[in-house]
Amino acid sequence: MRYGNDAPTNPELTDTGARESYEHLEQAYILEYLRSQGLTLEQVRAMPAEQAKEIMRAASLYASTQMATVEARAHLVEELHGGPRAL
């Protein structure tokens, strides 16, 4: 059960700061993945294009999975606390 306004969000009204925060978080997850593979972004950039593409594809998948987890947890917290806060 969800409380509050379930209308589609207008992208033009979306908080730019929140969008930037998500971008920073996504970048952090990509770097986290690269570190887990013993790599830096600079090392990946120096690789042959096809190899770099495969590594970045895996890093992007990892980041997307982590972001989905963050979003799911945020929705759960909203529901546990009675819905999203009013603006």
Buried (B, 14 or more C-beta within 10 A) or exposed (E): EEEEEEEEEEEEEEEEEEEEEEEEBBEEBBBEBBEEEEBEBEEBEEBEEEEBEEBBEBBBEBBEEBBEEBEEEEEEEBEEEEBBEEE
